[in-house]
Each structure stands twice: as structure tokens, then as C-alpha cells.
Amino acid sequence: MAFQQGLSGLNSSSKALDVISNNVANANTVGFKAGRAEFSDVFAAALNGAAAGVQVGIGSAIGAVTQLFSQGNITTTNNPLDVAINGNGFFRMSAPDGSIAYTRNGQFDVNKDGFIVNSQGYQLTGYAATNGVILTGGEPQRLQLDFSDVQPNPSSQMTLAMNFDSREPISPSFDPTNPTPLDRTNPAAGGYNFSTSATAYDTLGNAHTLTFFFQKTAAGTWDGFYQVDGTGDAIAIPAPGSPLQFDTAGTMTSGGQFDLTFPEFAGTGASATQTISFDLADSSQFGSAFGVNTLRQDGFASGRLTGITIGDDGVILGRYSNGQSRDLGQVVLANFQSPNGLLSLGGNLWAESPDSGQPIVGVPGSANLGLLNAGAIEEANVDLTAELVQLIVQQRAYQANAQSVRAQDQILQTLVNLR
């Protein structure tokens, strides 16, 4: 008389109940991957073999407990450092002891040293950036945000495209010491026809207002003047910047490009020899109102980091108080030939093992790696309804195996009581 079958069934069902209970307990664990108990039958082996028709199994066993690495639902959060993986791959984390672990939990924060870390203090790895340039390739490093201020960039180029109203009257005179708008009822009174302003930055990042005045002196001909910060006399733009010449089709033919040096910037302690190249070549002269179509320049003031954004390709973009932005690094992902071979470490972490194969590391979106969703988390892929049904099934299986043991006990009791 044998009890192996019933006992093995009890052990298998108990193990399956443990797996299901663990899934239910982690239904709200971010990045958790549900487990599944896989059963196998057991047969006794004999040296002399056994007839195929008379083999009787001796129970069941748990062949393996595998994890299902299917995609979990992605839920939006308000934290820009929450990151979900949409597709294959794991975040590559550096442990405090320098070892590498992998996770699907993208709930990150920044520690006092600027490293991006998870709740256990593991540091996210990726490719670092130097002066806004990401250095891809090579061994991924721990990502550390640079909180230093962006240094000011003095203006060196400015593009200004305008439409000059061809219907404007000619103004024969202009007083640079007291520039006033043209009295259109009396063109002989002099003055300027149009003006516009632009901001330029000196070598210390101080902003300066450059005001340009334009006076129509003949059909298709405009003289230009400029003033710095609204003080002092208006200065005539030297040749080849002035006069501006337009043909009968309204296209600029000369005067569109010139350089100006601004000794006035020295008043703030900045360089007195800063030169800015101006490009007005795309300006036009049509019979429509004066207007600025393009205005851009390459200077900016110093700025402090005000926030970060992580793109779907893993690029971490820093936003600064001066309106500028630059790349701070790039998150990498790792994937394995056999994710089920990974060694579970707890805390939503896995480690490489001989069964998983070596990690395949790359940027999100490359090869078979997924993309990132910033400001979101990946929920556990646990189906609570299915797990609760399986819980009932395994409970009944346990009860049935207990009845099998009880039946064996009753039969044995009958044999003992034979007289």
C-alpha cells in the first residue's frame, strides 16, 4: 500500500497555491511578473523495465516555476522620473557593491549626488553626456544629472527678415540724436518710417535691446540705424548693411549682410569688442504692412536646471531657466535570450545567470528592445480574476489529494483489522 501519489499531489498543489498567493500578493507591485507552477507526472523506473500496459504513476511534481514576462498595463503618473518599458527589455541597475541587476520597475528618483536611483539605492545606468553630447557605445555608466548652471553664450549671429511697405513716403531727413517716427502727413519733417527691436546677449549673459530704425530715402532704398538699450544716439548701419536695396519684384539686392561691434556692452563688464553678424537677406519690399517674419539669434543668458524629460529613446533632456535645453544622458535597456533563466533577487530585481545567457545591451527602440514611456509605470501583469479561479482549482485539488490519502488510510485500516 502506497501513499506517494496522494502525498505528491498535496505537495504539488501546496506549491501551486504558494505561487498563486505570491501573484495575488504582488498584484499592485510595479513591474512584477506573474509566476506559473508547471506540473509533471512521475513514474517509477525499474531495471528490468515494465510492460507498457501496466505502468502506474507514483504521483506528480512541480517541474518548474516560470515567470510570465508579458507586457503589463501602462498607467500615467505625475512623476517625470517614473518610466515604463513598452516592449522587451529591462532597466540596467548598478548595485551599491558594483554588481549589476535588472528590473522592470521604473519608479526612479534622484539622490543628493544627482544619481538616478530606485527605492533600494540601485543606480540606473546608461550613456553619459559631455556638454550636451551623448557618448554612445562602450560600457554603460551610472547616470548622474549635472545640476551646474549653463554658461552664457554671447550672441554672434542674428537673422532678421522683414517686409518693408513699398507704399511708404520718402523721408529726406533723419535726426540720429532724436529719432522720432515719420509724420506721414508731412514727410519733409523727417524721421524714420519703421523700427523693430531684438535682444542680444553679451559675454556675461546680460541681455541688451537693439533697436533698428529704417528710413525710406528713395524708391526701393532704405537707410538703417541702430541704438543700444534705448540710450545715446542712433548710429547709422555702415556699408554694406546700409542702404538696403530692393528690385522691382520686392527682392533684396544689396545691404542684407553686415557685422556690428558693440563697445556699449562694456558698461556691464562684458567684452567691448563683441561682434555680431546680421543677416537681413530674406527681407522683402511688397505693398503690404511692415512686419517681422523671422527673428532669431544664437545667444542666451546663464541658466539653472528646472526640470528633465525622458524621451521614448531614453534620452534625458534637461530644461533650463534661460529657455535652453541640452541632453544629460541616455538610458539603456538590456534583454536576454532566455529571461526565464534570470535569477530572482527580490525587490523587483533579477540577476544574470548561466541559464539566461549574457545581456544584450542597447538604447530603447534598437534591435528588439522596447521604447520608454516617461511619466508612467508598468503595472504587474497579474490577472486577479484568473488567479482567484486558479486558487479555487488548486484548493479543490488539494482537498481531492487529501481524500486520496484518507482512502489509502481506510484501506490500510481494513487490512489491519482482518482476523
KEDOMAR-306722 format. One record per residue (C-alpha): residue in three letters; chain; x, y negated, z. Coordinates in steps of 0.02 Angstrom, whole numbers. Example, Ala and Ser with C-alpha at 12.3 -4.5 7.8 and 13.67 -1.06 7.14 Angstrom:
% residues 2
(site "ALA", "A", (615, 225, 390));
(site "SER", "A", (684, 53, 357));
This chain:
% residues 419
(site "MET", "A", (0, 0, 0));
(site "ALA", "A", (74, -169, -53));
(site "PHE", "A", (34, -347, -7));
(site "GLN", "A", (158, -427, -131));
(site "GLN", "A", (28, -480, -257));
(site "GLY", "A", (-81, -572, -132));
(site "LEU", "A", (67, -648, -41));
(site "SER", "A", (148, -708, -203));
(site "GLY", "A", (-18, -784, -256));
(site "LEU", "A", (-31, -875, -90));
(site "ASN", "A", (147, -942, -109));
(site "SER", "A", (118, -997, -289));
(site "SER", "A", (-48, -1082, -250));
(site "SER", "A", (31, -1166, -99));
(site "LYS", "A", (172, -1232, -208));
(site "ALA", "A", (48, -1293, -338));
(site "LEU", "A", (-52, -1381, -202));
(site "ASP", "A", (109, -1466, -146));
(site "VAL", "A", (139, -1529, -324));
(site "ILE", "A", (-39, -1592, -344));
(site "SER", "A", (-37, -1675, -173));
(site "ASN", "A", (126, -1762, -219));
(site "ASN", "A", (47, -1826, -380));
(site "VAL", "A", (-104, -1893, -286));
(site "ALA", "A", (6, -1973, -153));
(site "ASN", "A", (103, -2066, -289));
(site "ALA", "A", (-45, -2120, -394));
(site "ASN", "A", (-2, -2302, -353));
(site "THR", "A", (187, -2285, -366));
(site "VAL", "A", (252, -2392, -509));
(site "GLY", "A", (344, -2291, -640));
(site "PHE", "A", (303, -2123, -559));
(site "LYS", "A", (292, -1972, -674));
(site "ALA", "A", (172, -1834, -625));
(site "GLY", "A", (236, -1658, -593));
(site "ARG", "A", (162, -1494, -651));
(site "ALA", "A", (183, -1321, -574));
(site "GLU", "A", (211, -1189, -707));
(site "PHE", "A", (167, -1011, -658));
(site "SER", "A", (245, -849, -718));
(site "ASP", "A", (197, -669, -686));
(site "VAL", "A", (313, -544, -600));
(site "PHE", "A", (339, -361, -645));
(site "ALA", "A", (446, -234, -554));
(site "ALA", "A", (593, -164, -652));
(site "ALA", "A", (642, 20, -642));
(site "LEU", "A", (799, 104, -705));
(site "ASN", "A", (703, 243, -789));
(site "GLY", "A", (578, 121, -863));
(site "ALA", "A", (391, 133, -856));
(site "ALA", "A", (254, 179, -977));
(site "ALA", "A", (180, 27, -1061));
(site "GLY", "A", (4, 76, -1013));
(site "VAL", "A", (37, 97, -827));
(site "GLN", "A", (135, -61, -786));
(site "VAL", "A", (62, -156, -639));
(site "GLY", "A", (123, -329, -596));
(site "ILE", "A", (180, -371, -422));
(site "GLY", "A", (114, -549, -419));
(site "SER", "A", (155, -723, -479));
(site "ALA", "A", (293, -850, -455));
(site "ILE", "A", (324, -1033, -491));
(site "GLY", "A", (432, -1032, -647));
(site "ALA", "A", (467, -1219, -641));
(site "VAL", "A", (402, -1385, -580));
(site "THR", "A", (415, -1503, -728));
(site "GLN", "A", (383, -1689, -739));
(site "LEU", "A", (273, -1762, -874));
(site "PHE", "A", (363, -1911, -950));
(site "SER", "A", (211, -1976, -1040));
(site "GLN", "A", (177, -2164, -1052));
(site "GLY", "A", (88, -2242, -904));
(site "ASN", "A", (-33, -2387, -919));
(site "ILE", "A", (47, -2560, -926));
(site "THR", "A", (-25, -2690, -808));
(site "THR", "A", (14, -2876, -815));
(site "THR", "A", (84, -2962, -659));
(site "ASN", "A", (134, -3140, -618));
(site "ASN", "A", (317, -3100, -588));
(site "PRO", "A", (432, -3133, -737));
(site "LEU", "A", (556, -3007, -665));
(site "ASP", "A", (430, -2865, -674));
(site "VAL", "A", (473, -2767, -830));
(site "ALA", "A", (384, -2617, -906));
(site "ILE", "A", (455, -2498, -1036));
(site "ASN", "A", (335, -2466, -1180));
(site "GLY", "A", (405, -2307, -1256));
(site "ASN", "A", (554, -2197, -1219));
(site "GLY", "A", (698, -2237, -1104));
(site "PHE", "A", (750, -2277, -927));
(site "PHE", "A", (823, -2430, -844));
(site "ARG", "A", (1007, -2400, -805));
(site "MET", "A", (1043, -2444, -623));
(site "SER", "A", (1208, -2460, -531));
(site "ALA", "A", (1202, -2395, -351));
(site "PRO", "A", (1295, -2484, -210));
(site "ASP", "A", (1426, -2345, -215));
(site "GLY", "A", (1452, -2371, -402));
(site "SER", "A", (1359, -2216, -461));
(site "ILE", "A", (1229, -2232, -599));
(site "ALA", "A", (1045, -2190, -580));
(site "TYR", "A", (895, -2209, -695));
(site "THR", "A", (718, -2269, -665));
(site "ARG", "A", (555, -2317, -750));
(site "ASN", "A", (509, -2434, -608));
(site "GLY", "A", (539, -2611, -672));
(site "GLN", "A", (499, -2708, -513));
(site "PHE", "A", (654, -2817, -500));
(site "ASP", "A", (713, -2966, -402));
(site "VAL", "A", (869, -3074, -392));
(site "ASN", "A", (982, -3063, -240));
(site "LYS", "A", (1084, -3203, -164));
(site "ASP", "A", (1230, -3166, -280));
(site "GLY", "A", (1124, -3177, -437));
(site "PHE", "A", (1117, -2990, -474));
(site "ILE", "A", (952, -2916, -534));
(site "VAL", "A", (909, -2780, -409));
(site "ASN", "A", (769, -2660, -361));
(site "SER", "A", (699, -2631, -186));
(site "GLN", "A", (840, -2509, -143));
(site "GLY", "A", (976, -2632, -190));
(site "TYR", "A", (1022, -2543, -352));
(site "GLN", "A", (1080, -2668, -484));
(site "LEU", "A", (1012, -2674, -661));
(site "THR", "A", (1144, -2654, -796));
(site "GLY", "A", (1159, -2722, -972));
(site "TYR", "A", (1269, -2830, -1082));
(site "ALA", "A", (1335, -2992, -1009));
(site "ALA", "A", (1336, -3161, -1095));
(site "THR", "A", (1475, -3289, -1104));
(site "ASN", "A", (1424, -3469, -1140));
(site "GLY", "A", (1259, -3407, -1210));
(site "VAL", "A", (1336, -3273, -1321));
(site "ILE", "A", (1291, -3092, -1279));
(site "LEU", "A", (1438, -2973, -1289));
(site "THR", "A", (1357, -2812, -1350));
(site "GLY", "A", (1441, -2643, -1357));
(site "GLY", "A", (1555, -2562, -1232));
(site "GLU", "A", (1510, -2506, -1057));
(site "PRO", "A", (1356, -2595, -987));
(site "GLN", "A", (1391, -2704, -835));
(site "ARG", "A", (1288, -2760, -686));
(site "LEU", "A", (1183, -2907, -743));
(site "GLN", "A", (1217, -3065, -645));
(site "LEU", "A", (1124, -3226, -681));
(site "ASP", "A", (1229, -3384, -698));
(site "PHE", "A", (1150, -3520, -591));
(site "SER", "A", (1279, -3651, -636));
(site "ASP", "A", (1222, -3811, -720));
(site "VAL", "A", (1227, -3827, -908));
(site "GLN", "A", (1360, -3954, -952));
(site "PRO", "A", (1303, -4107, -1051));
(site "ASN", "A", (1329, -4110, -1237));
(site "PRO", "A", (1363, -4281, -1315));
(site "SER", "A", (1265, -4323, -1472));
(site "SER", "A", (1368, -4305, -1629));
(site "GLN", "A", (1235, -4289, -1764));
(site "MET", "A", (1063, -4363, -1789));
(site "THR", "A", (939, -4333, -1930));
(site "LEU", "A", (807, -4466, -1958));
(site "ALA", "A", (685, -4453, -2103));
(site "MET", "A", (555, -4591, -2127));
(site "ASN", "A", (435, -4658, -2255));
(site "PHE", "A", (458, -4843, -2295));
(site "ASP", "A", (299, -4928, -2352));
(site "SER", "A", (332, -4993, -2527));
(site "ARG", "A", (189, -5119, -2508));
(site "GLU", "A", (281, -5219, -2376));
(site "PRO", "A", (327, -5400, -2417));
(site "ILE", "A", (508, -5452, -2438));
(site "SER", "A", (586, -5536, -2287));
(site "PRO", "A", (728, -5651, -2340));
(site "SER", "A", (797, -5684, -2166));
(site "PHE", "A", (834, -5591, -2004));
(site "ASP", "A", (897, -5659, -1837));
(site "PRO", "A", (1003, -5521, -1753));
(site "THR", "A", (1006, -5618, -1590));
(site "ASN", "A", (817, -5621, -1578));
(site "PRO", "A", (742, -5483, -1685));
(site "THR", "A", (555, -5507, -1698));
(site "PRO", "A", (427, -5419, -1807));
(site "LEU", "A", (393, -5496, -1975));
(site "ASP", "A", (247, -5618, -1982));
(site "ARG", "A", (157, -5538, -2127));
(site "THR", "A", (56, -5697, -2155));
(site "ASN", "A", (218, -5790, -2180));
(site "PRO", "A", (358, -5678, -2247));
(site "ALA", "A", (476, -5826, -2258));
(site "ALA", "A", (477, -5833, -2068));
(site "GLY", "A", (596, -5686, -2071));
(site "GLY", "A", (611, -5540, -1951));
(site "TYR", "A", (604, -5353, -1977));
(site "ASN", "A", (470, -5251, -2063));
(site "PHE", "A", (485, -5089, -1963));
(site "SER", "A", (577, -5018, -1813));
(site "THR", "A", (595, -4847, -1731));
(site "SER", "A", (690, -4779, -1582));
(site "ALA", "A", (789, -4622, -1545));
(site "THR", "A", (879, -4554, -1392));
(site "ALA", "A", (1064, -4512, -1395));
(site "TYR", "A", (1175, -4441, -1256));
(site "ASP", "A", (1348, -4498, -1208));
(site "THR", "A", (1491, -4387, -1148));
(site "LEU", "A", (1423, -4388, -970));
(site "GLY", "A", (1247, -4339, -1024));
(site "ASN", "A", (1173, -4512, -998));
(site "ALA", "A", (1028, -4550, -1114));
(site "HIS", "A", (1036, -4706, -1222));
(site "THR", "A", (897, -4780, -1327));
(site "LEU", "A", (949, -4826, -1504));
(site "THR", "A", (827, -4945, -1588));
(site "PHE", "A", (836, -4964, -1777));
(site "PHE", "A", (765, -5115, -1870));
(site "PHE", "A", (732, -5114, -2056));
(site "GLN", "A", (708, -5271, -2162));
(site "LYS", "A", (649, -5266, -2341));
(site "THR", "A", (762, -5380, -2444));
(site "ALA", "A", (710, -5329, -2620));
(site "ALA", "A", (602, -5202, -2708));
(site "GLY", "A", (670, -5031, -2656));
(site "THR", "A", (804, -5111, -2546));
(site "TRP", "A", (808, -5113, -2355));
(site "ASP", "A", (940, -5181, -2237));
(site "GLY", "A", (965, -5088, -2073));
(site "PHE", "A", (1011, -5149, -1899));
(site "TYR", "A", (1028, -5060, -1732));
(site "GLN", "A", (1026, -5105, -1548));
(site "VAL", "A", (1084, -5002, -1396));
(site "ASP", "A", (972, -4989, -1242));
(site "GLY", "A", (871, -5142, -1293));
(site "THR", "A", (1007, -5266, -1245));
(site "GLY", "A", (1126, -5375, -1343));
(site "ASP", "A", (1117, -5424, -1524));
(site "ALA", "A", (1054, -5310, -1660));
(site "ILE", "A", (1204, -5251, -1761));
(site "ALA", "A", (1198, -5227, -1948));
(site "ILE", "A", (1224, -5049, -2004));
(site "PRO", "A", (1386, -5055, -2105));
(site "ALA", "A", (1405, -4986, -2280));
(site "PRO", "A", (1372, -4854, -2342));
(site "GLY", "A", (1225, -4848, -2221));
(site "SER", "A", (1153, -5014, -2274));
(site "PRO", "A", (1068, -5064, -2380));
(site "LEU", "A", (953, -4916, -2408));
(site "GLN", "A", (912, -4897, -2593));
(site "PHE", "A", (760, -4808, -2668));
(site "ASP", "A", (719, -4774, -2851));
(site "THR", "A", (551, -4798, -2934));
(site "ALA", "A", (499, -4620, -2883));
(site "GLY", "A", (522, -4663, -2699));
(site "THR", "A", (680, -4558, -2679));
(site "MET", "A", (830, -4625, -2583));
(site "THR", "A", (979, -4652, -2696));
(site "SER", "A", (1106, -4726, -2575));
(site "GLY", "A", (1134, -4776, -2395));
(site "GLY", "A", (1070, -4613, -2321));
(site "GLN", "A", (1225, -4557, -2226));
(site "PHE", "A", (1339, -4657, -2111));
(site "ASP", "A", (1437, -4648, -1948));
(site "LEU", "A", (1420, -4765, -1799));
(site "THR", "A", (1535, -4784, -1648));
(site "PHE", "A", (1460, -4843, -1483));
(site "PRO", "A", (1578, -4937, -1365));
(site "GLU", "A", (1420, -4985, -1268));
(site "PHE", "A", (1419, -4809, -1192));
(site "ALA", "A", (1572, -4855, -1089));
(site "GLY", "A", (1460, -4951, -969));
(site "THR", "A", (1409, -4786, -887));
(site "GLY", "A", (1589, -4724, -877));
(site "ALA", "A", (1573, -4620, -1035));
(site "SER", "A", (1688, -4624, -1185));
(site "ALA", "A", (1691, -4789, -1280));
(site "THR", "A", (1742, -4703, -1443));
(site "GLN", "A", (1595, -4584, -1464));
(site "THR", "A", (1543, -4573, -1646));
(site "ILE", "A", (1376, -4508, -1709));
(site "SER", "A", (1343, -4459, -1890));
(site "PHE", "A", (1172, -4511, -1955));
(site "ASP", "A", (1078, -4432, -2099));
(site "LEU", "A", (930, -4528, -2172));
(site "ALA", "A", (943, -4449, -2344));
(site "ASP", "A", (772, -4366, -2336));
(site "SER", "A", (683, -4532, -2312));
(site "SER", "A", (561, -4593, -2443));
(site "GLN", "A", (476, -4752, -2504));
(site "PHE", "A", (295, -4724, -2550));
(site "GLY", "A", (140, -4832, -2546));
(site "SER", "A", (85, -4768, -2376));
(site "ALA", "A", (108, -4822, -2197));
(site "PHE", "A", (278, -4818, -2115));
(site "GLY", "A", (307, -4659, -2015));
(site "VAL", "A", (443, -4547, -1945));
(site "ASN", "A", (438, -4372, -2020));
(site "THR", "A", (594, -4296, -1943));
(site "LEU", "A", (694, -4343, -1789));
(site "ARG", "A", (822, -4228, -1711));
(site "GLN", "A", (993, -4240, -1632));
(site "ASP", "A", (1111, -4115, -1551));
(site "GLY", "A", (1147, -4199, -1384));
(site "PHE", "A", (1074, -4162, -1213));
(site "ALA", "A", (1098, -4202, -1030));
(site "SER", "A", (1157, -4081, -896));
(site "GLY", "A", (1025, -3960, -834));
(site "ARG", "A", (988, -3834, -697));
(site "LEU", "A", (913, -3662, -718));
(site "THR", "A", (725, -3673, -690));
(site "GLY", "A", (665, -3502, -748));
(site "ILE", "A", (702, -3348, -851));
(site "THR", "A", (610, -3249, -983));
(site "ILE", "A", (648, -3069, -1036));
(site "GLY", "A", (610, -3030, -1217));
(site "ASP", "A", (548, -2864, -1287));
(site "ASP", "A", (726, -2832, -1348));
(site "GLY", "A", (793, -2853, -1170));
(site "VAL", "A", (873, -3024, -1198));
(site "ILE", "A", (866, -3129, -1039));
(site "LEU", "A", (836, -3311, -1088));
(site "GLY", "A", (872, -3447, -961));
(site "ARG", "A", (769, -3608, -966));
(site "TYR", "A", (847, -3769, -900));
(site "SER", "A", (782, -3934, -834));
(site "ASN", "A", (852, -4027, -985));
(site "GLY", "A", (742, -3930, -1105));
(site "GLN", "A", (883, -3819, -1163));
(site "SER", "A", (889, -3629, -1158));
(site "ARG", "A", (1025, -3500, -1178));
(site "ASP", "A", (1050, -3313, -1169));
(site "LEU", "A", (1106, -3247, -999));
(site "GLY", "A", (1122, -3063, -1042));
(site "GLN", "A", (1031, -2914, -1116));
(site "VAL", "A", (952, -2766, -1028));
(site "VAL", "A", (998, -2592, -1094));
(site "LEU", "A", (898, -2431, -1089));
(site "ALA", "A", (956, -2251, -1080));
(site "ASN", "A", (873, -2094, -1145));
(site "PHE", "A", (912, -1908, -1131));
(site "GLN", "A", (893, -1757, -1243));
(site "SER", "A", (802, -1669, -1100));
(site "PRO", "A", (726, -1789, -974));
(site "ASN", "A", (655, -1640, -878));
(site "GLY", "A", (834, -1593, -838));
(site "LEU", "A", (860, -1752, -738));
(site "LEU", "A", (890, -1734, -552));
(site "SER", "A", (760, -1823, -445));
(site "LEU", "A", (839, -1933, -311));
(site "GLY", "A", (680, -2005, -238));
(site "GLY", "A", (636, -2189, -238));
(site "ASN", "A", (584, -2176, -422));
(site "LEU", "A", (764, -2135, -468));
(site "TRP", "A", (840, -1996, -569));
(site "ALA", "A", (1020, -1944, -597));
(site "GLU", "A", (1106, -1863, -745));
(site "SER", "A", (1133, -1675, -734));
(site "PRO", "A", (1206, -1541, -848));
(site "ASP", "A", (1029, -1492, -898));
(site "SER", "A", (980, -1669, -952));
(site "GLY", "A", (1127, -1699, -1066));
(site "GLN", "A", (1225, -1861, -1074));
(site "PRO", "A", (1134, -2027, -1081));
(site "ILE", "A", (1107, -2114, -1247));
(site "VAL", "A", (1125, -2300, -1208));
(site "GLY", "A", (1065, -2442, -1317));
(site "VAL", "A", (965, -2602, -1323));
(site "PRO", "A", (774, -2593, -1319));
(site "GLY", "A", (698, -2559, -1488));
(site "SER", "A", (851, -2473, -1558));
(site "ALA", "A", (855, -2288, -1607));
(site "ASN", "A", (714, -2201, -1511));
(site "LEU", "A", (714, -2322, -1365));
(site "GLY", "A", (557, -2416, -1318));
(site "LEU", "A", (525, -2603, -1303));
(site "LEU", "A", (508, -2705, -1145));
(site "ASN", "A", (355, -2796, -1080));
(site "ALA", "A", (406, -2936, -961));
(site "GLY", "A", (286, -2990, -826));
(site "ALA", "A", (211, -2816, -822));
(site "ILE", "A", (233, -2648, -736));
(site "GLU", "A", (207, -2469, -791));
(site "GLU", "A", (82, -2380, -681));
(site "ALA", "A", (100, -2198, -629));
(site "ASN", "A", (40, -2078, -764));
(site "VAL", "A", (-64, -1983, -637));
(site "ASP", "A", (-243, -1942, -691));
(site "LEU", "A", (-330, -1938, -523));
(site "THR", "A", (-487, -1854, -591));
(site "ALA", "A", (-387, -1711, -667));
(site "GLU", "A", (-280, -1694, -511));
(site "LEU", "A", (-431, -1682, -396));
(site "VAL", "A", (-507, -1548, -509));
(site "GLN", "A", (-343, -1452, -504));
(site "LEU", "A", (-341, -1471, -317));
(site "ILE", "A", (-508, -1382, -306));
(site "VAL", "A", (-449, -1247, -428));
(site "GLN", "A", (-291, -1210, -328));
(site "GLN", "A", (-388, -1213, -165));
(site "ARG", "A", (-505, -1080, -232));
(site "ALA", "A", (-357, -981, -299));
(site "TYR", "A", (-278, -987, -126));
(site "GLN", "A", (-440, -925, -48));
(site "ALA", "A", (-452, -785, -177));
(site "ASN", "A", (-274, -728, -142));
(site "ALA", "A", (-312, -732, 44));
(site "GLN", "A", (-460, -617, 8));
(site "SER", "A", (-342, -502, -87));
(site "VAL", "A", (-231, -488, 66));
(site "ARG", "A", (-384, -460, 175));
(site "ALA", "A", (-445, -320, 61));
(site "GLN", "A", (-274, -237, 68));
(site "ASP", "A", (-280, -251, 257));
(site "GLN", "A", (-452, -171, 265));
(site "ILE", "A", (-396, -26, 154));
(site "LEU", "A", (-243, 0, 263));
(site "GLN", "A", (-354, -4, 417));
(site "THR", "A", (-464, 132, 341));
(site "LEU", "A", (-313, 243, 310));
(site "VAL", "A", (-252, 218, 488));
(site "ASN", "A", (-422, 268, 557));
(site "LEU", "A", (-431, 433, 461));
(site "ARG", "A", (-446, 581, 582));
